Amino acid sequence: PLHDYAAKKVMTQEIILEWSKRFYDYLSFKDSPSHSLNLESNDIEEKLDTLWSKAMAAKILCAERNSYNGVLNINQEICRHIRNLSPFQSGDDEYFNGQLLMLTKNQSIFNLFNGDSGIVVSLSDENTRAAPANEADSLKYLMVKKDIKNIDAKENKNEVIKHKGSYVFYPLYLLPKEALETAYAITIHKSQGSGYKAILIFLPEHSGHPLLNRQIAYTAITRTEGSTYIVARPETLEEARRTLIERDTQIEI
């Protein structure tokens, strides 16, 4: 029924906004290190470690992309919430400070690859205002944590790409928009190999859904050794538990 769908949609919105208030809102606040970082300041490495730790502490994992409890809708809701919450975040800006982004296409020239993630920050120095009235006046970067030993020599020759410790800062104008997407929520498939202190999982609601199976559920819940929250009905979890996808490897024994 339509009223059931509307109620579920409202419930989903309430859950993700509470999650955002707990884990994501601070990343964009004016007093967050994501604003006007000075890479030459004495305490910069401590600020960077704190910001990265908070940014990567929690993740929303979705089996689907396009449903109301899928990646696209959830990311859109969180972005709208943060923009409304933070009047200094211009709605005209393509990106905003504290926004979590993920690469969806390889950018091998910058040693960035599909699945790499980071956080949007703005940098300041003696030639820029420390607290611009309009964040559009401050050049935004994608801050990514990488093994310094694996940084490509091409990056070191590109003066607009900044380095500090194990962090690399890429001006967002260098990266094609179609290769980036918001990543407060990501698909369970994309989360493979990652780990977070807390995860919020959305499984498909419809019985018989091809992504409602034990492999998907197992991949999701093993992304953390900390807190795991699952939004699903008991019967949905039971169906996921007992549905095992048999893979045809074409190998005969």
N, C-alpha and C positions, 0 to 999 in steps of 0.2 A: 504493500500500500504506500501511497505517496507520503502520508503523514509519518510512516515509519522511516522512510528514506530521509525525510527532512529532519526528524529527531536524531537519527544516527549522524547526519552531517553536522548538526549543531554540537552533538557530543564530541565528535572528532575535533571540531574547531576548539572547543573548550579544553580538551586534553592537550592539544599541541601548543596552545597559547600558554598554558600553565608550564609546560615543558620549556618553552622559550623563556618565560620569566625566570625559570630556575637556572637555565644554562646559557642562553644566547643573548638576552637583552643587554647584559653588562658589556659584552664585546663592543657594542656600538655607542655606549654612553660616553659623554664628553670626557669623563675622567678615566676612561679606559686607555691602556697603552696603544690602542689602534690609532689614536689621533696624534698627529704631529710628532712622530718619533724622530729624535735626533741621534743618529747613529754614532756620533762622537761624544755623547754624554757619558759620564762616569758609570752610571748605573744601567746602561742600555742593555747589557746582556741579561741582567736580572729581569728587566722589563720584558724582553723578548721571550725569555723562558716562561715567565708567568702568563703572558698572552697566549703563547702556543699551547701551554698546558690546559688553559681554560677553553681554548678554541677546540681542542681535540678530545676533551674529556667525555663528551656525550654525543650520541648520534641517534637519529630516527631512521629505522630500517623498514623499508616497505617491499612487499613482494611485487606490487604493481606500480606502474608509472602514471596511469591515466584515470584511475577511479578517484572518488572523493577522499579516500584514505591512501592515495598513491603519492608518489614523489612530487609530481608537478603541482598538484593542488596544495599540498602541505607546505612546500617551499614558498609558494605564492602567498599563502596565508601568513606565514611567519614574516616575510619581507614587508607585507602590508602593515602588519602589527608593529614592527620595529620602526618603519617610516612614520607611522602615526604617533608612536611613542616619543620619537626623537625629532622635534621641530627643526633642529639644526641639520638634519639629513634631508637634503633637497630631493624632492620627488622627481626632479628633472634629471638627476644624475643617473647614469647607467648603473653605477655601483656605489655602495656606501661603506663607510668604515665599519669594520667588524663583520662584514658579510663573508660567509663561508662559500668558497667556490671550488669546483672540481673541473679538471681538464677532461674533455670528452673526445679529444683528438690529439694524436701525437704532435708535439712541436719540437722535433728532434734538433732543430737548429739551436734551441735553448736548453736542450737536455731535459725537456719536460715531456711526459707521456700520459696517455689515456689512463685516468684513475688517480693521477697526482692531485693533491688537494692543498689548499692554502687559505689564508685570510687576508681580506683587503685592509690595507693600512695607508696612512699618509705620512710622508717624511718631511721633516723640517730641518733647516740649517740656519746659519747666520744670515742668509740672504732671503729667507722666507719668514712670513709671520708665524709665530708659534701657535696661534689660535685664530685662524682665519674666520671671518664672520660667515663666510659661505664656503663650505667644504669643497665646492667646485673649484675654488681658487687654489686648492692644494692638490698637487699631483698624486694620484693614487697608485699604489703598487700591490701586486700579489706577493705576499710573504709566504715562502715555501721553505720547509726544513729539509736539508739534504746533507748527505755525507760529503764533506768538503773535498775529500779525495776524488770524488766522482764528478766534480764540477768540470764541465767541458772547457777547454782552453779558449774556445770562441766566446764564452761568457766573460772570461776575465779581460778580453780585449774590448768588450762592449761597455763603454764608460757609463751608459745609462742604467746598466744592471748593477745593483749594489750588493755587497756581501758584508756580513757581520757574523763572525763565528760560524755556526753551521746553518745560518739562515741566508737565503737569497731573495732579493727583492726585484721583481720584474715589473717595469711600468706597464700598466694595463693596456695602454695604447699599442703596445707591441704584439699583444695576443689577440687573435681574431675572436670576435664575439661568439661566433658559431662554435668555437672550441671550448667555451666555458659555460657552466651552468651552476646555479645556486645549489649548495650541498649541505643544508641543515638536515635534510632527509635525502637518503640515497637508496638505491635498490639493494636488496639483500645480495644479489649477484655481485654488485660493485663492491660490497663490503668485504669480500673474501680476502683474507690476508691482513685485515686491519684489526685493531683492538681498541676498545673504549672502556672507560670506567663505568659508564651507564648507557644503556640502550633502551629505546622504546620501539617495539615491534608491531607493525600492522600486517596481519595476514589477510588473504582474501576471505570474503564473507560467504561467497556462494559455494554450495556443496558441488563437488565435482570439478572445481576450478583447477586447471592444469598446474598452477603454482601452489596449490594447497597440498603439500606432501611432506614427508618426513625429512627429505634432504634439504628442502628450503628452510624448514623450521630448525633443523640442527645447525645449519650454517649460521642462521641468525643468532641463536642463543649462545653459540660458542664464540661470538665476537667480544665477549666480556667475561671477566672473572669477578666483576662487581655486581651492580644492580641491573636486573632485567625486568622490564615491564612489557607485557603482551596485551594488546587490545584485540580480544577475540572472545567469542562465546565458547563455553565448555565443549559443546558438540563440534565446533570448528577445530579446536585443539585436538580433540579425539580423532577427527577425520585426518588431520595432518599426521598424527602419530601413527595411524595404521595404514596410511597410503604410502607405499614404497614404490618409487619409479624404477622399473626394471630397464636397464640400458642394454640395448642389443649391440654388442661389441663385434659381432660377425666372427667371433672366435669359437671354433668348435673343439671340444676336448674329447 
